[in-house]
Amino acid sequence: MKHALLITAYTDFTVLKNMVCSYKEHYDCYIHVDKKTKMPIEILQELNAYENVTIISKYKVNWGSYRHISAILQLMKLAVANGPYDYYHIMSGNTLIVKPVGEFDAFFQADRDKNYMEIIDFRGTESEKDIEEWFAYYHYPFLYNKKGKHHVFWDNVEYYFIKLQKKAEFRRKVSFSYKGYVYCHLNEVFVKYVLAYVKKNPKYLSQIKYCHVGEEFFFQNIIMNSEYKDTVINNPLIYDDWSAERERPAVLDMRDYPELQNPQVLFARKIGAASQELFSHFL
């Protein structure tokens, strides 16, 4: 099978280099590097020397900004132009494939019509009103970095701006029903559908643009309102740890090794400098 890895990265470039070097014999890698950062020249030169690695740096990707989706769409276009591929895997730069190539292929070979992503239908749930605020009011994460050194200031600006919109009884004419992880695994048919859908419906990306973490609505609401909704397997195939006892998400280490043996876990996130021993088990 042919797999395209669509990787968005902004830090930990040594980790990224090591992972890509372990992938390059088996998978084609398309990498977007956040324009706010700079990949060390020696790493850039090494990765660019591989025929099946393509690196671009087109967008400044603030946390929660639609520019992350813009970067992913750009990688999709590049991969489709070089395809076809059986699957397109949307990954962060600190995600590791934890299954051998043969096992990885066999998993997706079993049913090529399926698309793997997290789908949360938040309608009628306790969190519905909170999630509605993500899209019912204007947010501008593409203008400021909520994870930067001035994040407290911008958090306050956003908080009072939302209060002002509520007081004015203003709501955007935008509605979503589903959300989930942006990291997912899509077949060729649906990837081409996404690209055609965005081209035909440019307002959709504009709707995402003014959301808080709009990337979590993007794929889910396209597929669940399309003829491909029955192809969804509600599983992003990723192991990560968001528990309060560790960094959220945690940098994985050998404590997580047993969880990675699950046959439904094909990817581990996030991998960092502290993951060296764990990483060595999957080379």
One Martini backbone bead per residue (centre of mass of N, CA, C, O) as a GRO file, in nm:
protein
  283
    1MET     BB    1   0.101   0.033   0.013
    2LYS     BB    2   0.015   0.383   0.003
    3HIS     BB    3   0.163   0.649   0.202
    4ALA     BB    4   0.075   0.969   0.342
    5LEU     BB    5   0.252   1.208   0.531
    6LEU     BB    6   0.096   1.475   0.713
    7ILE     BB    7   0.311   1.723   0.850
    8THR     BB    8   0.303   1.927   1.142
    9ALA     BB    9   0.551   2.180   1.236
   10TYR     BB   10   0.745   2.379   1.516
   11THR     BB   11   0.920   2.160   1.674
   12ASP     BB   12   1.139   1.928   1.745
   13PHE     BB   13   1.345   1.861   1.493
   14THR     BB   14   1.505   1.614   1.584
   15VAL     BB   15   1.265   1.430   1.619
   16LEU     BB   16   1.161   1.457   1.332
   17LYS     BB   17   1.409   1.350   1.188
   18ASN     BB   18   1.411   1.066   1.316
   19MET     BB   19   1.132   0.982   1.211
   20VAL     BB   20   1.170   1.028   0.907
   21CYS     BB   21   1.411   0.832   0.881
   22SER     BB   22   1.219   0.583   0.960
   23TYR     BB   23   1.009   0.631   0.706
   24LYS     BB   24   1.147   0.676   0.412
   25GLU     BB   25   1.128   0.368   0.306
   26HIS     BB   26   0.780   0.367   0.316
   27TYR     BB   27   0.711   0.684   0.317
   28ASP     BB   28   0.554   0.976   0.232
   29CYS     BB   29   0.666   1.314   0.309
   30TYR     BB   30   0.471   1.596   0.429
   31ILE     BB   31   0.596   1.921   0.532
   32HIS     BB   32   0.498   2.167   0.774
   33VAL     BB   33   0.649   2.471   0.865
   34ASP     BB   34   0.631   2.702   1.074
   35LYS     BB   35   0.689   3.040   1.002
   36LYS     BB   36   0.777   3.120   1.303
   37THR     BB   37   0.988   2.915   1.241
   38LYS     BB   38   1.317   2.731   1.230
   39MET     BB   39   1.483   2.510   1.064
   40PRO     BB   40   1.760   2.368   1.078
   41ILE     BB   41   1.974   2.352   0.817
   42GLU     BB   42   2.083   2.058   0.858
   43ILE     BB   43   1.801   1.927   0.860
   44LEU     BB   44   1.692   2.035   0.597
   45GLN     BB   45   1.911   1.911   0.414
   46GLU     BB   46   1.869   1.616   0.490
   47LEU     BB   47   1.563   1.592   0.413
   48ASN     BB   48   1.588   1.707   0.116
   49ALA     BB   49   1.760   1.453   0.012
   50TYR     BB   50   1.493   1.312   0.005
   51GLU     BB   51   1.269   1.212  -0.234
   52ASN     BB   52   1.012   1.152  -0.011
   53VAL     BB   53   1.060   1.462   0.081
   54THR     BB   54   0.847   1.743   0.171
   55ILE     BB   55   0.910   2.099   0.222
   56ILE     BB   56   0.720   2.355   0.388
   57SER     BB   57   0.660   2.735   0.446
   58LYS     BB   58   0.358   2.929   0.456
   59TYR     BB   59   0.249   2.940   0.764
   60LYS     BB   60   0.120   3.097   1.044
   61VAL     BB   61   0.063   2.890   1.340
   62ASN     BB   62  -0.158   2.944   1.555
   63TRP     BB   63  -0.320   2.858   1.815
   64GLY     BB   64  -0.640   2.771   1.690
   65SER     BB   65  -0.592   2.816   1.394
   66TYR     BB   66  -0.683   2.790   1.057
   67ARG     BB   67  -0.386   2.756   0.949
   68HIS     BB   68  -0.367   2.457   0.994
   69ILE     BB   69  -0.562   2.383   0.768
   70SER     BB   70  -0.411   2.523   0.542
   71ALA     BB   71  -0.162   2.340   0.563
   72ILE     BB   72  -0.304   2.070   0.514
   73LEU     BB   73  -0.421   2.137   0.236
   74GLN     BB   74  -0.149   2.180   0.101
   75LEU     BB   75  -0.048   1.890   0.145
   76MET     BB   76  -0.274   1.750  -0.005
   77LYS     BB   77  -0.218   1.868  -0.283
   78LEU     BB   78   0.067   1.757  -0.313
   79ALA     BB   79  -0.006   1.455  -0.279
   80VAL     BB   80  -0.216   1.424  -0.503
   81ALA     BB   81  -0.017   1.507  -0.733
   82ASN     BB   82   0.172   1.236  -0.645
   83GLY     BB   83  -0.015   1.025  -0.677
   84PRO     BB   84  -0.159   0.777  -0.549
   85TYR     BB   85  -0.321   0.700  -0.231
   86ASP     BB   86  -0.459   0.516   0.016
   87TYR     BB   87  -0.333   0.710   0.248
   88TYR     BB   88  -0.389   0.993   0.472
   89HIS     BB   89  -0.178   1.123   0.732
   90ILE     BB   90  -0.255   1.324   1.002
   91MET     BB   91   0.021   1.495   1.162
   92SER     BB   92   0.244   1.551   1.392
   93GLY     BB   93   0.585   1.611   1.462
   94ASN     BB   94   0.525   1.418   1.746
   95THR     BB   95   0.461   1.153   1.576
   96LEU     BB   96   0.441   0.791   1.607
   97ILE     BB   97   0.493   0.495   1.457
   98VAL     BB   98   0.405   0.161   1.624
   99LYS     BB   99   0.407  -0.012   1.359
  100PRO     BB  100   0.481  -0.222   1.147
  101VAL     BB  101   0.455  -0.217   0.815
  102GLY     BB  102   0.284  -0.476   0.778
  103GLU     BB  103   0.071  -0.406   0.998
  104PHE     BB  104  -0.010  -0.134   0.888
  105ASP     BB  105  -0.110  -0.231   0.613
  106ALA     BB  106  -0.316  -0.445   0.708
  107PHE     BB  107  -0.510  -0.258   0.848
  108PHE     BB  108  -0.588  -0.090   0.580
  109GLN     BB  109  -0.646  -0.332   0.386
  110ALA     BB  110  -0.912  -0.448   0.511
  111ASP     BB  111  -1.050  -0.133   0.462
  112ARG     BB  112  -1.032   0.120   0.225
  113ASP     BB  113  -1.317   0.280   0.283
  114LYS     BB  114  -1.209   0.392   0.541
  115ASN     BB  115  -1.235   0.643   0.805
  116TYR     BB  116  -1.018   0.788   1.059
  117MET     BB  117  -1.194   0.940   1.337
  118GLU     BB  118  -1.302   1.176   1.552
  119ILE     BB  119  -1.647   1.166   1.686
  120ILE     BB  120  -1.842   1.439   1.824
  121ASP     BB  121  -2.166   1.457   1.946
  122PHE     BB  122  -2.276   1.755   2.119
  123ARG     BB  123  -2.565   1.715   2.110
  124GLY     BB  124  -2.719   1.717   2.425
  125THR     BB  125  -2.488   1.797   2.598
  126GLU     BB  126  -2.321   1.950   2.858
  127SER     BB  127  -2.111   2.094   2.636
  128GLU     BB  128  -2.268   2.251   2.416
  129LYS     BB  129  -2.251   2.554   2.505
  130ASP     BB  130  -1.944   2.573   2.512
  131ILE     BB  131  -1.893   2.491   2.213
  132GLU     BB  132  -2.066   2.710   2.075
  133GLU     BB  133  -1.864   2.945   2.147
  134TRP     BB  134  -1.651   2.868   1.929
  135PHE     BB  135  -1.874   2.968   1.679
  136ALA     BB  136  -2.092   3.199   1.768
  137TYR     BB  137  -1.828   3.365   1.800
  138TYR     BB  138  -1.576   3.579   1.768
  139HIS     BB  139  -1.249   3.479   1.663
  140TYR     BB  140  -0.863   3.560   1.659
  141PRO     BB  141  -0.608   3.344   1.647
  142PHE     BB  142  -0.451   3.460   1.385
  143LEU     BB  143  -0.349   3.736   1.548
  144TYR     BB  144  -0.268   3.551   1.799
  145ASN     BB  145  -0.075   3.397   2.071
  146LYS     BB  146  -0.200   3.183   2.318
  147LYS     BB  147   0.111   3.047   2.367
  148GLY     BB  148   0.248   3.290   2.447
  149LYS     BB  149   0.383   3.536   2.660
  150HIS     BB  150   0.080   3.697   2.614
  151HIS     BB  151  -0.169   3.507   2.692
  152VAL     BB  152  -0.320   3.656   2.918
  153PHE     BB  153  -0.400   3.902   2.762
  154TRP     BB  154  -0.555   3.748   2.530
  155ASP     BB  155  -0.756   3.606   2.713
  156ASN     BB  156  -0.890   3.870   2.810
  157VAL     BB  157  -0.974   3.984   2.540
  158GLU     BB  158  -1.156   3.747   2.460
  159TYR     BB  159  -1.347   3.745   2.702
  160TYR     BB  160  -1.462   4.042   2.661
  161PHE     BB  161  -1.553   4.007   2.367
  162ILE     BB  162  -1.765   3.791   2.424
  163LYS     BB  163  -1.931   3.955   2.625
  164LEU     BB  164  -2.007   4.175   2.422
  165GLN     BB  165  -2.162   3.992   2.224
  166LYS     BB  166  -2.373   3.899   2.429
  167LYS     BB  167  -2.486   4.176   2.509
  168ALA     BB  168  -2.563   4.229   2.194
  169GLU     BB  169  -2.691   3.964   2.081
  170PHE     BB  170  -2.464   3.811   1.923
  171ARG     BB  171  -2.461   3.581   1.632
  172ARG     BB  172  -2.349   3.357   1.438
  173LYS     BB  173  -2.426   3.192   1.119
  174VAL     BB  174  -2.319   2.919   1.281
  175SER     BB  175  -2.311   2.549   1.253
  176PHE     BB  176  -2.235   2.268   1.459
  177SER     BB  177  -2.216   1.899   1.558
  178TYR     BB  178  -1.903   1.835   1.523
  179LYS     BB  179  -1.607   1.686   1.673
  180GLY     BB  180  -1.234   1.667   1.677
  181TYR     BB  181  -0.963   1.546   1.585
  182VAL     BB  182  -0.742   1.641   1.332
  183TYR     BB  183  -0.621   1.369   1.356
  184CYS     BB  184  -0.613   1.155   1.064
  185HIS     BB  185  -0.746   0.887   0.826
  186LEU     BB  186  -0.748   0.908   0.471
  187ASN     BB  187  -0.877   0.851   0.180
  188GLU     BB  188  -0.868   0.935  -0.147
  189VAL     BB  189  -1.166   1.003  -0.192
  190PHE     BB  190  -1.201   1.203   0.050
  191VAL     BB  191  -0.974   1.401  -0.010
  192LYS     BB  192  -1.094   1.495  -0.281
  193TYR     BB  193  -1.357   1.594  -0.159
  194VAL     BB  194  -1.243   1.813   0.022
  195LEU     BB  195  -1.109   1.985  -0.199
  196ALA     BB  196  -1.375   2.030  -0.358
  197TYR     BB  197  -1.543   2.153  -0.128
  198VAL     BB  198  -1.367   2.406  -0.073
  199LYS     BB  199  -1.384   2.518  -0.362
  200LYS     BB  200  -1.707   2.528  -0.366
  201ASN     BB  201  -1.691   2.626  -0.033
  202PRO     BB  202  -1.537   2.901   0.082
  203LYS     BB  203  -1.712   2.966   0.343
  204TYR     BB  204  -1.615   2.741   0.528
  205LEU     BB  205  -1.333   2.855   0.597
  206SER     BB  206  -1.451   3.120   0.712
  207GLN     BB  207  -1.598   2.987   0.947
  208ILE     BB  208  -1.337   2.868   1.076
  209LYS     BB  209  -1.162   3.126   1.116
  210TYR     BB  210  -1.366   3.238   1.374
  211CYS     BB  211  -1.275   3.012   1.553
  212HIS     BB  212  -1.225   2.801   1.814
  213VAL     BB  213  -1.062   2.553   1.710
  214GLY     BB  214  -1.161   2.481   1.402
  215GLU     BB  215  -1.018   2.205   1.338
  216GLU     BB  216  -1.243   2.032   1.510
  217PHE     BB  217  -1.468   2.072   1.262
  218PHE     BB  218  -1.382   2.025   0.971
  219PHE     BB  219  -1.400   1.713   0.895
  220GLN     BB  220  -1.654   1.621   1.053
  221ASN     BB  221  -1.872   1.809   0.895
  222ILE     BB  222  -1.820   1.700   0.618
  223ILE     BB  223  -1.863   1.387   0.652
  224MET     BB  224  -2.150   1.396   0.819
  225ASN     BB  225  -2.265   1.568   0.543
  226SER     BB  226  -2.221   1.303   0.370
  227GLU     BB  227  -2.181   1.008   0.182
  228TYR     BB  228  -1.928   0.926   0.399
  229LYS     BB  229  -2.036   0.863   0.692
  230ASP     BB  230  -2.020   0.533   0.672
  231THR     BB  231  -1.687   0.535   0.674
  232VAL     BB  232  -1.667   0.581   0.973
  233ILE     BB  233  -1.419   0.551   1.223
  234ASN     BB  234  -1.427   0.609   1.573
  235ASN     BB  235  -1.083   0.644   1.529
  236PRO     BB  236  -0.750   0.785   1.546
  237LEU     BB  237  -0.516   0.574   1.640
  238ILE     BB  238  -0.434   0.727   1.915
  239TYR     BB  239  -0.189   0.778   2.164
  240ASP     BB  240  -0.257   0.964   2.462
  241ASP     BB  241  -0.193   1.200   2.747
  242TRP     BB  242  -0.436   1.407   2.955
  243SER     BB  243  -0.358   1.396   3.231
  244ALA     BB  244  -0.312   1.585   3.523
  245GLU     BB  245  -0.026   1.449   3.611
  246ARG     BB  246   0.051   1.564   3.331
  247GLU     BB  247   0.128   1.677   3.061
  248ARG     BB  248  -0.078   1.860   2.807
  249PRO     BB  249   0.037   1.653   2.655
  250ALA     BB  250   0.232   1.398   2.709
  251VAL     BB  251   0.545   1.287   2.730
  252LEU     BB  252   0.648   0.997   2.628
  253ASP     BB  253   0.722   0.675   2.779
  254MET     BB  254   0.767   0.364   2.920
  255ARG     BB  255   0.487   0.379   3.063
  256ASP     BB  256   0.336   0.356   2.761
  257TYR     BB  257   0.402   0.085   2.622
  258PRO     BB  258   0.152  -0.100   2.677
  259GLU     BB  259  -0.054   0.080   2.514
  260LEU     BB  260   0.106   0.035   2.230
  261GLN     BB  261   0.000  -0.277   2.194
  262ASN     BB  262  -0.247  -0.197   2.077
  263PRO     BB  263  -0.401  -0.270   1.773
  264GLN     BB  264  -0.551   0.033   1.772
  265VAL     BB  265  -0.250   0.141   1.791
  266LEU     BB  266  -0.045   0.343   1.555
  267PHE     BB  267  -0.007   0.605   1.739
  268ALA     BB  268   0.217   0.849   1.899
  269ARG     BB  269   0.131   1.117   2.143
  270LYS     BB  270   0.412   1.265   2.248
  271ILE     BB  271   0.737   1.317   2.115
  272GLY     BB  272   1.054   1.347   2.283
  273ALA     BB  273   1.345   1.362   2.450
  274ALA     BB  274   1.214   1.153   2.675
  275SER     BB  275   1.160   0.914   2.430
  276GLN     BB  276   1.410   0.746   2.344
  277GLU     BB  277   1.353   0.458   2.453
  278LEU     BB  278   1.080   0.426   2.317
  279PHE     BB  279   1.169   0.476   2.023
  280SER     BB  280   1.368   0.227   2.001
  281HIS     BB  281   1.122   0.009   1.986
  282PHE     BB  282   1.034   0.136   1.669
  283LEU     BB  283   1.284   0.085   1.459
   0.00000   0.00000   0.00000
